[in-house]
Amino acid sequence: MTFDSIRHPRKGGVPRGLSQTAPVLFSYGFRPFFLAAAIWAVVAMLLWLLSLGGAIAVATDYGPAYWHAHEMLFGYSSAVLAGFLLTAVPNWTGRLPVSGWPLFFLFCIWVAGRLVFLVPGVIGAEAAAVVDSLFLPVLLAICVREVVAGRKWKDLKVIGGLVALSLGNILFHLQVVLGGDPDLAIRLAVSAYVALVTIIGGRIIPSFTRNWINKSGRTDFPASYSQLDTIAISVGISALAAWVLLSAGPVVATLATAAFLLHLMRLTRWRGWTTLSEHLITILHIAYLFVPLGFLGIAFAALGLLSPMAALHVLTVGTIASMMLAVMTRATRGHTGRVLTASRTTTAVYAAIVLAALLRPAADLLPDHAQTLYAASGLAWLAAFGLYLLEYGPMLAMVRRKMV
């Protein structure tokens, strides 16, 4: 049988498995969530750019700037994370994936959060916050169940990232509703995503690189996991924790500088320059490059040498969005039976998101040209996700892998 063969639910449990009777869209977790994430990335960015231009007012009851920050971190990004985890965790644990009606209901929880938070005044900001806060804890419960049942204790590190995101979302709403500033919640959420990139990226980047090099008949493989990787992850998480709690200062700068050096060393050991002929692999290395660059930005901002917003956007657009698109394109191709190679459109997706990642921090460095750079970065973002939808949308919604 293939990876998408029929699975049978266990008696007395939540139905899991690759449904062949449900609509294609709800046959596997990556399908609805990757598709919805890309759509929402386009819609939310369009609304934000129109709001900046004064053409429309978005989520005025909550605050347009807060809405934008929230929807990038807990709207679009949480959907990508859900699509990835609902696909990857079954592979890690050897258990059956969530599919069919359970997947549909989980997806509806995410959609409900987007709708009520777009116009929070309809039901009240507090009620909208409650609805929006449901999704991540439910996703967390599903992943905990699978990891514990599969006895894959090493994957609890990934669960820790989900816990941080769930708490960060709740804290974000509490701080805004109570009249505070959600900066701490934003840093917590960004840190959770970056930590997940350092943990999961350390698995998939050298693995995919090794597989591709081996297929090419070469032997210049990336370095295997070593103590350096463990130290880099530990120091990176320590730097992120200091950044969340202290925001700035010499402690943050010192830890972030150490994390910058360690993660740069880690990346070079994966030999990304050997993959330039296959952009589906190269983009993983480029996206991870924004991890050390992000730590360097945190260090500079902690010493007052760089705008905190510039440092933040190196991580959000550079690390998080670039890595998410890298994973979305590869996973979509792989799980719909496509050849694992980047098309011209896919390469354009990568170029656009990297351009957005470079332009957005530049807006904070060049205030006289900020509005132009905001618009250019936003347009590059729209191009990246728009092109993803153009090429991968039909695969996600209509292409079901054949049973053999």
NUKE-739852 format. One record per residue (C-alpha): residue in one letter; x negated, y, z negated. Coordinates in Angstrom, 1 decimal. Layout:
BEGIN
<pt type="a" xx="X" yy="Y" zz="Z"/>
...
//
This chain:
BEGIN
<pt type="m" xx="0.0" yy="0.0" zz="0.0"/>
<pt type="t" xx="-1.1" yy="3.6" zz="0.5"/>
<pt type="f" xx="-1.4" yy="6.3" zz="-2.2"/>
<pt type="d" xx="2.2" yy="7.4" zz="-1.3"/>
<pt type="s" xx="3.8" yy="3.9" zz="-1.6"/>
<pt type="i" xx="7.0" yy="3.3" zz="-3.6"/>
<pt type="r" xx="6.7" yy="3.4" zz="-7.3"/>
<pt type="h" xx="9.2" yy="2.1" zz="-9.8"/>
<pt type="p" xx="10.2" yy="3.9" zz="-13.0"/>
<pt type="r" xx="9.5" yy="2.2" zz="-16.3"/>
<pt type="k" xx="12.5" yy="1.1" zz="-18.3"/>
<pt type="g" xx="13.6" yy="3.6" zz="-20.9"/>
<pt type="g" xx="11.2" yy="6.3" zz="-19.8"/>
<pt type="v" xx="11.2" yy="9.4" zz="-17.6"/>
<pt type="p" xx="11.4" yy="8.3" zz="-14.0"/>
<pt type="r" xx="8.0" yy="8.7" zz="-12.4"/>
<pt type="g" xx="6.5" yy="7.8" zz="-9.1"/>
<pt type="l" xx="6.4" yy="8.8" zz="-5.5"/>
<pt type="s" xx="10.0" yy="9.0" zz="-4.5"/>
<pt type="q" xx="10.7" yy="7.9" zz="-0.9"/>
<pt type="t" xx="14.4" yy="8.9" zz="-1.2"/>
<pt type="a" xx="14.1" yy="12.4" zz="-2.6"/>
<pt type="p" xx="13.5" yy="15.3" zz="-0.2"/>
<pt type="v" xx="9.8" yy="15.4" zz="0.9"/>
<pt type="l" xx="9.3" yy="18.6" zz="-1.0"/>
<pt type="f" xx="9.9" yy="16.8" zz="-4.4"/>
<pt type="s" xx="8.1" yy="13.6" zz="-3.6"/>
<pt type="y" xx="4.9" yy="14.8" zz="-5.3"/>
<pt type="g" xx="4.0" yy="17.6" zz="-7.6"/>
<pt type="f" xx="1.6" yy="19.5" zz="-5.4"/>
<pt type="r" xx="4.3" yy="20.0" zz="-2.7"/>
<pt type="p" xx="6.8" yy="22.3" zz="-4.4"/>
<pt type="f" xx="4.4" yy="24.1" zz="-6.6"/>
<pt type="f" xx="1.7" yy="24.8" zz="-4.0"/>
<pt type="l" xx="4.4" yy="26.0" zz="-1.5"/>
<pt type="a" xx="6.1" yy="28.2" zz="-4.1"/>
<pt type="a" xx="2.9" yy="29.5" zz="-5.5"/>
<pt type="a" xx="1.8" yy="30.7" zz="-2.0"/>
<pt type="i" xx="5.2" yy="32.2" zz="-1.3"/>
<pt type="w" xx="5.2" yy="34.0" zz="-4.7"/>
<pt type="a" xx="1.7" yy="35.2" zz="-4.2"/>
<pt type="v" xx="2.8" yy="37.0" zz="-1.0"/>
<pt type="v" xx="6.1" yy="38.3" zz="-2.4"/>
<pt type="a" xx="4.7" yy="39.5" zz="-5.7"/>
<pt type="m" xx="1.8" yy="41.3" zz="-4.0"/>
<pt type="l" xx="4.1" yy="42.9" zz="-1.5"/>
<pt type="l" xx="6.4" yy="44.1" zz="-4.3"/>
<pt type="w" xx="3.3" yy="45.4" zz="-6.2"/>
<pt type="l" xx="1.9" yy="47.3" zz="-3.2"/>
<pt type="l" xx="5.3" yy="48.8" zz="-2.5"/>
<pt type="s" xx="5.6" yy="49.8" zz="-6.2"/>
<pt type="l" xx="2.2" yy="51.5" zz="-6.1"/>
<pt type="g" xx="3.2" yy="53.4" zz="-3.0"/>
<pt type="g" xx="6.4" yy="54.6" zz="-4.8"/>
<pt type="a" xx="8.7" yy="52.9" zz="-2.3"/>
<pt type="i" xx="10.4" yy="50.7" zz="-4.9"/>
<pt type="a" xx="10.5" yy="50.2" zz="-8.7"/>
<pt type="v" xx="9.7" yy="46.7" zz="-10.0"/>
<pt type="a" xx="10.6" yy="45.4" zz="-13.4"/>
<pt type="t" xx="11.0" yy="48.9" zz="-14.8"/>
<pt type="d" xx="12.5" yy="47.5" zz="-18.1"/>
<pt type="y" xx="9.3" yy="45.6" zz="-18.7"/>
<pt type="g" xx="6.7" yy="47.8" zz="-17.0"/>
<pt type="p" xx="5.5" yy="47.4" zz="-13.4"/>
<pt type="a" xx="1.8" yy="47.1" zz="-14.3"/>
<pt type="y" xx="2.6" yy="44.5" zz="-17.0"/>
<pt type="w" xx="4.9" yy="42.6" zz="-14.5"/>
<pt type="h" xx="2.1" yy="42.5" zz="-11.9"/>
<pt type="a" xx="-0.5" yy="41.2" zz="-14.4"/>
<pt type="h" xx="1.9" yy="38.7" zz="-15.8"/>
<pt type="e" xx="3.0" yy="37.3" zz="-12.4"/>
<pt type="m" xx="-0.5" yy="36.9" zz="-11.2"/>
<pt type="l" xx="-1.6" yy="35.0" zz="-14.3"/>
<pt type="f" xx="1.6" yy="33.2" zz="-15.4"/>
<pt type="g" xx="3.7" yy="33.2" zz="-12.3"/>
<pt type="y" xx="1.7" yy="32.3" zz="-9.1"/>
<pt type="s" xx="-1.3" yy="30.9" zz="-11.0"/>
<pt type="s" xx="0.7" yy="28.6" zz="-13.3"/>
<pt type="a" xx="2.4" yy="27.1" zz="-10.2"/>
<pt type="v" xx="-0.9" yy="26.2" zz="-8.6"/>
<pt type="l" xx="-2.1" yy="24.7" zz="-11.9"/>
<pt type="a" xx="1.1" yy="22.7" zz="-12.2"/>
<pt type="g" xx="0.7" yy="21.4" zz="-8.6"/>
<pt type="f" xx="-2.9" yy="20.4" zz="-9.3"/>
<pt type="l" xx="-2.3" yy="18.7" zz="-12.7"/>
<pt type="l" xx="0.8" yy="16.8" zz="-11.6"/>
<pt type="t" xx="-1.3" yy="15.4" zz="-8.8"/>
<pt type="a" xx="-4.7" yy="14.9" zz="-10.5"/>
<pt type="v" xx="-3.6" yy="13.6" zz="-14.0"/>
<pt type="p" xx="-2.0" yy="10.5" zz="-12.5"/>
<pt type="n" xx="-5.3" yy="9.8" zz="-10.7"/>
<pt type="w" xx="-7.2" yy="10.3" zz="-13.9"/>
<pt type="t" xx="-5.0" yy="8.1" zz="-16.0"/>
<pt type="g" xx="-3.8" yy="5.5" zz="-13.6"/>
<pt type="r" xx="-0.2" yy="6.2" zz="-14.4"/>
<pt type="l" xx="2.7" yy="7.1" zz="-12.2"/>
<pt type="p" xx="3.2" yy="10.7" zz="-11.1"/>
<pt type="v" xx="6.3" yy="12.8" zz="-11.9"/>
<pt type="s" xx="8.6" yy="12.8" zz="-8.8"/>
<pt type="g" xx="12.2" yy="13.3" zz="-7.6"/>
<pt type="w" xx="14.7" yy="14.7" zz="-10.1"/>
<pt type="p" xx="12.3" yy="15.3" zz="-13.0"/>
<pt type="l" xx="10.0" yy="17.2" zz="-10.7"/>
<pt type="f" xx="12.9" yy="19.2" zz="-9.4"/>
<pt type="f" xx="14.0" yy="20.2" zz="-12.9"/>
<pt type="l" xx="10.5" yy="21.3" zz="-13.9"/>
<pt type="f" xx="10.3" yy="23.3" zz="-10.7"/>
<pt type="c" xx="13.6" yy="25.0" zz="-11.6"/>
<pt type="i" xx="12.2" yy="26.1" zz="-14.9"/>
<pt type="w" xx="9.4" yy="27.8" zz="-13.1"/>
<pt type="v" xx="11.8" yy="29.5" zz="-10.6"/>
<pt type="a" xx="14.0" yy="30.7" zz="-13.5"/>
<pt type="g" xx="11.1" yy="32.4" zz="-15.1"/>
<pt type="r" xx="10.3" yy="34.3" zz="-11.9"/>
<pt type="l" xx="13.9" yy="35.4" zz="-11.3"/>
<pt type="v" xx="14.7" yy="36.6" zz="-14.8"/>
<pt type="f" xx="11.4" yy="38.4" zz="-15.2"/>
<pt type="l" xx="11.8" yy="40.2" zz="-11.9"/>
<pt type="v" xx="14.8" yy="42.0" zz="-13.3"/>
<pt type="p" xx="14.5" yy="41.6" zz="-17.0"/>
<pt type="g" xx="17.1" yy="44.3" zz="-17.7"/>
<pt type="v" xx="19.9" yy="41.9" zz="-16.5"/>
<pt type="i" xx="19.6" yy="39.6" zz="-19.6"/>
<pt type="g" xx="17.3" yy="41.7" zz="-21.7"/>
<pt type="a" xx="13.5" yy="41.7" zz="-21.9"/>
<pt type="e" xx="13.5" yy="39.4" zz="-25.0"/>
<pt type="a" xx="15.8" yy="36.8" zz="-23.3"/>
<pt type="a" xx="13.7" yy="37.0" zz="-20.1"/>
<pt type="a" xx="10.6" yy="36.4" zz="-22.1"/>
<pt type="v" xx="12.1" yy="33.3" zz="-23.7"/>
<pt type="v" xx="13.1" yy="31.8" zz="-20.3"/>
<pt type="d" xx="9.7" yy="32.6" zz="-18.8"/>
<pt type="s" xx="7.9" yy="31.0" zz="-21.8"/>
<pt type="l" xx="9.4" yy="27.6" zz="-21.3"/>
<pt type="f" xx="7.5" yy="26.4" zz="-18.3"/>
<pt type="l" xx="4.0" yy="26.1" zz="-19.5"/>
<pt type="p" xx="4.9" yy="24.2" zz="-22.8"/>
<pt type="v" xx="7.0" yy="21.7" zz="-20.8"/>
<pt type="l" xx="4.1" yy="21.2" zz="-18.4"/>
<pt type="l" xx="1.8" yy="20.8" zz="-21.4"/>
<pt type="a" xx="4.1" yy="18.1" zz="-22.9"/>
<pt type="i" xx="4.1" yy="16.2" zz="-19.6"/>
<pt type="c" xx="0.3" yy="16.2" zz="-19.4"/>
<pt type="v" xx="-0.2" yy="15.4" zz="-23.0"/>
<pt type="r" xx="2.1" yy="12.4" zz="-22.6"/>
<pt type="e" xx="0.2" yy="11.1" zz="-19.6"/>
<pt type="v" xx="-3.3" yy="11.6" zz="-21.1"/>
<pt type="v" xx="-2.4" yy="10.0" zz="-24.4"/>
<pt type="a" xx="-0.5" yy="7.1" zz="-22.7"/>
<pt type="g" xx="-3.4" yy="6.6" zz="-20.4"/>
<pt type="r" xx="-5.9" yy="6.9" zz="-23.3"/>
<pt type="k" xx="-8.1" yy="9.3" zz="-21.2"/>
<pt type="w" xx="-9.3" yy="11.2" zz="-24.3"/>
<pt type="k" xx="-12.0" yy="13.1" zz="-22.3"/>
<pt type="d" xx="-9.2" yy="14.8" zz="-20.4"/>
<pt type="l" xx="-8.0" yy="16.5" zz="-23.6"/>
<pt type="k" xx="-10.4" yy="19.3" zz="-22.6"/>
<pt type="v" xx="-8.1" yy="20.1" zz="-19.8"/>
<pt type="i" xx="-5.1" yy="20.0" zz="-22.1"/>
<pt type="g" xx="-6.9" yy="22.6" zz="-24.2"/>
<pt type="g" xx="-6.7" yy="25.0" zz="-21.3"/>
<pt type="l" xx="-3.0" yy="24.5" zz="-21.0"/>
<pt type="v" xx="-2.5" yy="25.1" zz="-24.7"/>
<pt type="a" xx="-4.4" yy="28.4" zz="-24.4"/>
<pt type="l" xx="-2.3" yy="29.4" zz="-21.4"/>
<pt type="s" xx="1.0" yy="28.6" zz="-23.2"/>
<pt type="l" xx="-0.1" yy="30.6" zz="-26.2"/>
<pt type="g" xx="-1.3" yy="33.4" zz="-24.0"/>
<pt type="n" xx="2.0" yy="33.7" zz="-22.2"/>
<pt type="i" xx="3.9" yy="33.9" zz="-25.4"/>
<pt type="l" xx="1.5" yy="36.4" zz="-26.8"/>
<pt type="f" xx="1.7" yy="38.5" zz="-23.7"/>
<pt type="h" xx="5.5" yy="38.8" zz="-24.1"/>
<pt type="l" xx="5.3" yy="39.5" zz="-27.8"/>
<pt type="q" xx="2.8" yy="42.3" zz="-27.4"/>
<pt type="v" xx="4.8" yy="44.0" zz="-24.6"/>
<pt type="v" xx="8.2" yy="43.6" zz="-26.3"/>
<pt type="l" xx="6.8" yy="44.9" zz="-29.6"/>
<pt type="g" xx="5.4" yy="47.9" zz="-27.8"/>
<pt type="g" xx="1.7" yy="46.8" zz="-27.8"/>
<pt type="d" xx="-0.9" yy="46.3" zz="-25.1"/>
<pt type="p" xx="-1.3" yy="42.8" zz="-23.8"/>
<pt type="d" xx="-5.0" yy="43.1" zz="-23.1"/>
<pt type="l" xx="-5.9" yy="40.3" zz="-25.5"/>
<pt type="a" xx="-3.3" yy="37.9" zz="-23.9"/>
<pt type="i" xx="-4.6" yy="38.8" zz="-20.5"/>
<pt type="r" xx="-8.2" yy="38.0" zz="-21.5"/>
<pt type="l" xx="-7.1" yy="34.8" zz="-23.1"/>
<pt type="a" xx="-5.2" yy="33.6" zz="-20.0"/>
<pt type="v" xx="-8.1" yy="34.6" zz="-17.7"/>
<pt type="s" xx="-10.5" yy="32.8" zz="-20.0"/>
<pt type="a" xx="-8.4" yy="29.6" zz="-20.0"/>
<pt type="y" xx="-8.4" yy="29.5" zz="-16.2"/>
<pt type="v" xx="-12.1" yy="30.2" zz="-16.0"/>
<pt type="a" xx="-12.8" yy="27.5" zz="-18.6"/>
<pt type="l" xx="-10.7" yy="25.0" zz="-16.5"/>
<pt type="v" xx="-12.7" yy="25.9" zz="-13.4"/>
<pt type="t" xx="-16.0" yy="25.2" zz="-15.2"/>
<pt type="i" xx="-14.7" yy="21.9" zz="-16.5"/>
<pt type="i" xx="-12.8" yy="20.6" zz="-13.5"/>
<pt type="g" xx="-15.1" yy="22.3" zz="-11.0"/>
<pt type="g" xx="-18.0" yy="20.4" zz="-12.5"/>
<pt type="r" xx="-16.2" yy="17.2" zz="-11.5"/>
<pt type="i" xx="-14.9" yy="17.9" zz="-8.1"/>
<pt type="i" xx="-17.5" yy="20.2" zz="-6.5"/>
<pt type="p" xx="-20.6" yy="17.9" zz="-6.8"/>
<pt type="s" xx="-18.3" yy="14.8" zz="-6.2"/>
<pt type="f" xx="-16.8" yy="16.2" zz="-2.9"/>
<pt type="t" xx="-20.3" yy="17.5" zz="-1.9"/>
<pt type="r" xx="-21.9" yy="14.1" zz="-2.5"/>
<pt type="n" xx="-19.2" yy="12.3" zz="-0.5"/>
<pt type="w" xx="-19.5" yy="14.7" zz="2.4"/>
<pt type="i" xx="-23.3" yy="14.5" zz="2.5"/>
<pt type="n" xx="-23.2" yy="10.7" zz="2.2"/>
<pt type="k" xx="-20.7" yy="10.6" zz="5.1"/>
<pt type="s" xx="-23.1" yy="12.7" zz="7.1"/>
<pt type="g" xx="-25.8" yy="10.1" zz="6.6"/>
<pt type="r" xx="-28.0" yy="12.3" zz="4.5"/>
<pt type="t" xx="-29.4" yy="11.8" zz="1.0"/>
<pt type="d" xx="-30.0" yy="15.4" zz="-0.3"/>
<pt type="f" xx="-27.2" yy="14.9" zz="-2.9"/>
<pt type="p" xx="-26.2" yy="17.4" zz="-5.6"/>
<pt type="a" xx="-27.6" yy="16.8" zz="-9.1"/>
<pt type="s" xx="-25.6" yy="14.4" zz="-11.3"/>
<pt type="y" xx="-23.9" yy="15.6" zz="-14.5"/>
<pt type="s" xx="-26.5" yy="16.3" zz="-17.2"/>
<pt type="q" xx="-27.1" yy="18.1" zz="-20.5"/>
<pt type="l" xx="-27.4" yy="21.4" zz="-18.6"/>
<pt type="d" xx="-23.8" yy="21.1" zz="-17.5"/>
<pt type="t" xx="-22.6" yy="20.5" zz="-21.1"/>
<pt type="i" xx="-24.7" yy="23.4" zz="-22.3"/>
<pt type="a" xx="-23.4" yy="25.7" zz="-19.5"/>
<pt type="i" xx="-19.8" yy="24.8" zz="-20.2"/>
<pt type="s" xx="-20.2" yy="25.3" zz="-24.0"/>
<pt type="v" xx="-22.0" yy="28.6" zz="-23.7"/>
<pt type="g" xx="-19.5" yy="29.8" zz="-21.1"/>
<pt type="i" xx="-16.5" yy="29.0" zz="-23.4"/>
<pt type="s" xx="-18.3" yy="30.7" zz="-26.3"/>
<pt type="a" xx="-18.8" yy="33.8" zz="-24.2"/>
<pt type="l" xx="-15.2" yy="33.7" zz="-23.1"/>
<pt type="a" xx="-14.0" yy="33.4" zz="-26.7"/>
<pt type="a" xx="-16.2" yy="36.3" zz="-27.8"/>
<pt type="w" xx="-14.8" yy="38.4" zz="-24.9"/>
<pt type="v" xx="-11.2" yy="37.5" zz="-25.9"/>
<pt type="l" xx="-11.7" yy="38.4" zz="-29.5"/>
<pt type="l" xx="-14.2" yy="41.3" zz="-29.3"/>
<pt type="s" xx="-13.7" yy="42.7" zz="-25.8"/>
<pt type="a" xx="-17.1" yy="44.4" zz="-25.8"/>
<pt type="g" xx="-20.3" yy="44.8" zz="-27.7"/>
<pt type="p" xx="-23.8" yy="43.2" zz="-27.9"/>
<pt type="v" xx="-22.5" yy="39.8" zz="-28.9"/>
<pt type="v" xx="-20.3" yy="39.6" zz="-25.9"/>
<pt type="a" xx="-23.0" yy="40.9" zz="-23.6"/>
<pt type="t" xx="-25.6" yy="38.4" zz="-24.9"/>
<pt type="l" xx="-23.4" yy="35.4" zz="-24.6"/>
<pt type="a" xx="-22.1" yy="36.4" zz="-21.2"/>
<pt type="t" xx="-25.6" yy="37.0" zz="-19.9"/>
<pt type="a" xx="-26.6" yy="33.5" zz="-21.1"/>
<pt type="a" xx="-23.5" yy="32.1" zz="-19.4"/>
<pt type="f" xx="-24.4" yy="33.9" zz="-16.2"/>
<pt type="l" xx="-27.8" yy="32.4" zz="-16.0"/>
<pt type="l" xx="-26.7" yy="28.9" zz="-17.0"/>
<pt type="h" xx="-23.8" yy="28.7" zz="-14.6"/>
<pt type="l" xx="-26.0" yy="30.1" zz="-11.8"/>
<pt type="m" xx="-28.5" yy="27.3" zz="-12.5"/>
<pt type="r" xx="-25.7" yy="24.8" zz="-12.5"/>
<pt type="l" xx="-24.4" yy="26.0" zz="-9.2"/>
<pt type="t" xx="-27.7" yy="25.8" zz="-7.5"/>
<pt type="r" xx="-28.1" yy="22.2" zz="-8.5"/>
<pt type="w" xx="-25.1" yy="21.3" zz="-6.4"/>
<pt type="r" xx="-26.9" yy="22.4" zz="-3.3"/>
<pt type="g" xx="-24.0" yy="24.3" zz="-1.7"/>
<pt type="w" xx="-26.2" yy="25.7" zz="1.1"/>
<pt type="t" xx="-26.3" yy="22.2" zz="2.6"/>
<pt type="t" xx="-22.5" yy="22.2" zz="3.3"/>
<pt type="l" xx="-22.3" yy="25.3" zz="5.5"/>
<pt type="s" xx="-21.1" yy="23.3" zz="8.5"/>
<pt type="e" xx="-18.0" yy="22.2" zz="6.5"/>
<pt type="h" xx="-16.1" yy="25.2" zz="5.1"/>
<pt type="l" xx="-13.7" yy="22.9" zz="3.2"/>
<pt type="i" xx="-16.7" yy="22.1" zz="0.9"/>
<pt type="t" xx="-18.5" yy="25.4" zz="1.2"/>
<pt type="i" xx="-15.6" yy="27.4" zz="-0.2"/>
<pt type="l" xx="-15.7" yy="25.4" zz="-3.4"/>
<pt type="h" xx="-19.3" yy="26.6" zz="-4.0"/>
<pt type="i" xx="-18.5" yy="30.2" zz="-3.0"/>
<pt type="a" xx="-15.5" yy="30.2" zz="-5.4"/>
<pt type="y" xx="-17.7" yy="28.8" zz="-8.2"/>
<pt type="l" xx="-20.3" yy="31.6" zz="-7.5"/>
<pt type="f" xx="-17.7" yy="34.0" zz="-8.9"/>
<pt type="v" xx="-18.0" yy="32.3" zz="-12.3"/>
<pt type="p" xx="-21.6" yy="33.5" zz="-13.0"/>
<pt type="l" xx="-20.8" yy="36.8" zz="-11.3"/>
<pt type="g" xx="-17.8" yy="37.1" zz="-13.6"/>
<pt type="f" xx="-19.9" yy="36.5" zz="-16.6"/>
<pt type="l" xx="-22.4" yy="39.1" zz="-15.4"/>
<pt type="g" xx="-19.5" yy="41.6" zz="-15.0"/>
<pt type="i" xx="-18.3" yy="40.8" zz="-18.5"/>
<pt type="a" xx="-21.9" yy="41.5" zz="-19.8"/>
<pt type="f" xx="-22.1" yy="44.8" zz="-17.9"/>
<pt type="a" xx="-18.6" yy="45.9" zz="-19.1"/>
<pt type="a" xx="-19.5" yy="45.0" zz="-22.7"/>
<pt type="l" xx="-22.4" yy="47.4" zz="-22.5"/>
<pt type="g" xx="-20.4" yy="50.1" zz="-20.8"/>
<pt type="l" xx="-22.2" yy="49.8" zz="-17.5"/>
<pt type="l" xx="-19.1" yy="48.6" zz="-15.6"/>
<pt type="s" xx="-15.3" yy="49.1" zz="-15.7"/>
<pt type="p" xx="-13.6" yy="46.4" zz="-17.7"/>
<pt type="m" xx="-11.0" yy="46.2" zz="-14.9"/>
<pt type="a" xx="-13.7" yy="45.6" zz="-12.3"/>
<pt type="a" xx="-15.1" yy="42.7" zz="-14.4"/>
<pt type="l" xx="-11.6" yy="41.3" zz="-14.9"/>
<pt type="h" xx="-10.9" yy="41.2" zz="-11.2"/>
<pt type="v" xx="-14.2" yy="39.5" zz="-10.3"/>
<pt type="l" xx="-12.7" yy="36.6" zz="-12.4"/>
<pt type="t" xx="-9.1" yy="36.8" zz="-11.4"/>
<pt type="v" xx="-9.4" yy="37.2" zz="-7.6"/>
<pt type="g" xx="-12.9" yy="35.8" zz="-7.2"/>
<pt type="t" xx="-13.0" yy="32.8" zz="-9.5"/>
<pt type="i" xx="-9.3" yy="31.9" zz="-10.0"/>
<pt type="a" xx="-7.7" yy="32.8" zz="-6.7"/>
<pt type="s" xx="-10.6" yy="31.6" zz="-4.5"/>
<pt type="m" xx="-10.9" yy="28.3" zz="-6.3"/>
<pt type="m" xx="-7.1" yy="27.8" zz="-6.3"/>
<pt type="l" xx="-6.9" yy="28.3" zz="-2.5"/>
<pt type="a" xx="-9.9" yy="26.0" zz="-2.1"/>
<pt type="v" xx="-8.2" yy="23.3" zz="-4.0"/>
<pt type="m" xx="-4.8" yy="23.9" zz="-2.4"/>
<pt type="t" xx="-6.1" yy="23.5" zz="1.1"/>
<pt type="r" xx="-8.1" yy="20.4" zz="0.4"/>
<pt type="a" xx="-5.4" yy="18.7" zz="-1.7"/>
<pt type="t" xx="-2.7" yy="19.5" zz="0.9"/>
<pt type="r" xx="-4.8" yy="18.1" zz="3.7"/>
<pt type="g" xx="-5.8" yy="15.0" zz="1.8"/>
<pt type="h" xx="-2.4" yy="14.1" zz="0.3"/>
<pt type="t" xx="-0.5" yy="14.6" zz="3.6"/>
<pt type="g" xx="-2.9" yy="12.3" zz="5.5"/>
<pt type="r" xx="-4.8" yy="15.1" zz="7.4"/>
<pt type="v" xx="-8.5" yy="15.0" zz="8.3"/>
<pt type="l" xx="-10.6" yy="16.6" zz="5.6"/>
<pt type="t" xx="-12.1" yy="19.4" zz="7.6"/>
<pt type="a" xx="-11.3" yy="23.1" zz="7.7"/>
<pt type="s" xx="-9.5" yy="24.4" zz="10.8"/>
<pt type="r" xx="-10.1" yy="27.9" zz="12.1"/>
<pt type="t" xx="-7.0" yy="29.1" zz="10.2"/>
<pt type="t" xx="-8.2" yy="27.5" zz="7.0"/>
<pt type="t" xx="-11.6" yy="29.3" zz="7.5"/>
<pt type="a" xx="-9.7" yy="32.5" zz="7.9"/>
<pt type="v" xx="-7.8" yy="31.9" zz="4.7"/>
<pt type="y" xx="-11.2" yy="31.5" zz="2.9"/>
<pt type="a" xx="-12.6" yy="34.6" zz="4.5"/>
<pt type="a" xx="-9.6" yy="36.7" zz="3.5"/>
<pt type="i" xx="-9.5" yy="35.7" zz="-0.1"/>
<pt type="v" xx="-13.3" yy="36.3" zz="-0.5"/>
<pt type="l" xx="-12.8" yy="39.7" zz="1.1"/>
<pt type="a" xx="-10.0" yy="40.5" zz="-1.4"/>
<pt type="a" xx="-12.3" yy="39.3" zz="-4.2"/>
<pt type="l" xx="-15.0" yy="41.7" zz="-3.2"/>
<pt type="l" xx="-12.8" yy="44.7" zz="-2.4"/>
<pt type="r" xx="-10.7" yy="44.7" zz="-5.6"/>
<pt type="p" xx="-13.6" yy="45.3" zz="-8.1"/>
<pt type="a" xx="-15.1" yy="47.8" zz="-5.6"/>
<pt type="a" xx="-12.0" yy="49.9" zz="-6.1"/>
<pt type="d" xx="-13.0" yy="50.4" zz="-9.8"/>
<pt type="l" xx="-16.6" yy="51.2" zz="-8.8"/>
<pt type="l" xx="-15.6" yy="53.8" zz="-6.1"/>
<pt type="p" xx="-12.7" yy="55.7" zz="-7.7"/>
<pt type="d" xx="-12.6" yy="58.3" zz="-4.9"/>
<pt type="h" xx="-11.6" yy="55.5" zz="-2.5"/>
<pt type="a" xx="-9.6" yy="53.5" zz="-5.0"/>
<pt type="q" xx="-6.2" yy="53.7" zz="-3.2"/>
<pt type="t" xx="-7.7" yy="52.7" zz="0.1"/>
<pt type="l" xx="-9.5" yy="49.7" zz="-1.5"/>
<pt type="y" xx="-6.4" yy="48.7" zz="-3.4"/>
<pt type="a" xx="-4.5" yy="48.5" zz="-0.2"/>
<pt type="a" xx="-7.3" yy="46.7" zz="1.7"/>
<pt type="s" xx="-7.7" yy="44.2" zz="-1.1"/>
<pt type="g" xx="-3.9" yy="43.6" zz="-1.2"/>
<pt type="l" xx="-3.7" yy="43.2" zz="2.6"/>
<pt type="a" xx="-6.6" yy="40.7" zz="2.5"/>
<pt type="w" xx="-4.7" yy="38.8" zz="-0.3"/>
<pt type="l" xx="-1.5" yy="38.8" zz="1.8"/>
<pt type="a" xx="-3.5" yy="37.5" zz="4.8"/>
<pt type="a" xx="-5.0" yy="34.7" zz="2.8"/>
<pt type="f" xx="-1.8" yy="33.3" zz="1.4"/>
<pt type="g" xx="0.2" yy="34.2" zz="4.5"/>
<pt type="l" xx="-2.2" yy="32.1" zz="6.7"/>
<pt type="y" xx="-2.0" yy="29.3" zz="4.1"/>
<pt type="l" xx="1.8" yy="29.3" zz="4.4"/>
<pt type="l" xx="1.6" yy="29.3" zz="8.2"/>
<pt type="e" xx="-0.7" yy="26.3" zz="8.4"/>
<pt type="y" xx="0.1" yy="24.3" zz="5.3"/>
<pt type="g" xx="3.8" yy="25.2" zz="4.6"/>
<pt type="p" xx="5.1" yy="22.6" zz="7.2"/>
<pt type="m" xx="2.8" yy="20.0" zz="5.7"/>
<pt type="l" xx="4.1" yy="20.5" zz="2.2"/>
<pt type="a" xx="7.7" yy="20.6" zz="3.1"/>
<pt type="m" xx="8.1" yy="18.2" zz="6.0"/>
<pt type="v" xx="5.2" yy="15.8" zz="6.3"/>
<pt type="r" xx="5.6" yy="12.6" zz="4.3"/>
<pt type="r" xx="2.8" yy="10.1" zz="4.4"/>
<pt type="k" xx="3.7" yy="6.8" zz="6.0"/>
<pt type="m" xx="4.0" yy="3.6" zz="4.0"/>
<pt type="v" xx="1.8" yy="0.6" zz="5.3"/>
//
